[in-house]
């Protein structure tokens, strides 16, 4: 443990001790320290080079069922007393709520061993590597096809951070982590048509990051294949989501599994726990312990040990997601899904959300479609978690006799999530993570595609 880490841990514990000494019933300190760096280039020159550091501490205090919260970026000893007093005064001015409070002791406990989350190679990345990686990607894109005239954005970056939590129940813990990324978004032109697409890779460990050449080549390929895109006539056909689009789809489902929305009857999944909502080949998991996952941590934003939660288990709705406050309101238990930064109180979030892969290769899933749409890009936020209505603008490729043919743009894919889940008739074996949400290719037996 470094001297810096020791210092931050001691600071969090100091805040808690002060708050308890000055009259808090319960207290919790959440400390974050980190730095980020990002490089973007354009036309062979550095367009933007950003480096930033941040540190801060959030303090929650409970006084007779009343919650006070404040945050600071001043770690100097001289200001601690006034900072703690601010939290206490805010608590005393707040309305009491029986659900306020830290986790119960039986929700706390030993933190799991989630494996390494920190890569020294990422922490020590030099700016010249990021610059060279971005320049390389731009060159690869422009050399891929003469119709790729420019790049909307291309860059590289990394983030290094540390989290520490202490509370008056005796919980103390901390961890540090890294991630590194590459991204490219080219623009292709042919006649009067312009098309853009993108590709990105995020990893905790540098050695697992795709090469700049690979990211740029994929971004270029995805952009060029959209040239000549046109609308199709409105129809009801099988629709295939590529992994990135499936990830977006399951994100909508996770939103409907939010325990707060469920408790307020603001989710189409309210009251359906234990019911079959999808075919048996559909299993949706949130895993806070996934090896090297970007959303992995030993504890959540309230110090509750992370776990693996099967939201949908072989088609059956198995769980909702909770933090402590919402769980108390709902008469449930926290699932260790409190998400937060030092400037905010906890809310419900996911860790590593993914759809369990099936056995079919994506090529086989396409082969089973006589005529349909392969969706590669979606526009807007068209999922209504309350009603389940789903309607989003989409671009992609038309499927004809199991083969990808011409590009399609400016159509809308619509349905209702309740019905759409039942229509997932194929799940691919190509589980792909490009962030903390991962998914394979999936196929819906029939959806409405609105075009001409």
Secondary structure, 3 states (H helix, E strand, C coil): CCHHHHHHHHHHHHHHHHHHHCCCCEEEEEEEEEEEEEEEEECCEEEEEEEEEEEEEEEEEEECCEEEEEEECCCCHHHHHHHHHHHHHHHHHCCCCCCCCCCCHHHCCCCCCCCCCCCHHHHCCCHHHHHHHHHHHHHHHHHHCCCEEEEEEEEEEEEEEEEEEEECCCCEEEEEEEEEEEEEEEEEEECCEEEECCEEEEECCHHHCCCHHHHHHHHHHHHHCCCCCECCCCEEEEEEECHHHHHHHHHHHHHHCEHHHHHCCCCCCCCCCCCECCCCCCCEEEECCCCCCCCCCCECCCCCECCEEEEEECCEECCCECCHHHHHHHCCCCCCCEECCCCCCCEECCCCEEECCCCECHHHHHHCCCEEEEEEEEECCCECCCCCEEEEEEEEEEEECCEEEEEEEEEEEEEEHHHHHHCEEEEECCCEECCCEEECCEEEEEEEEECC
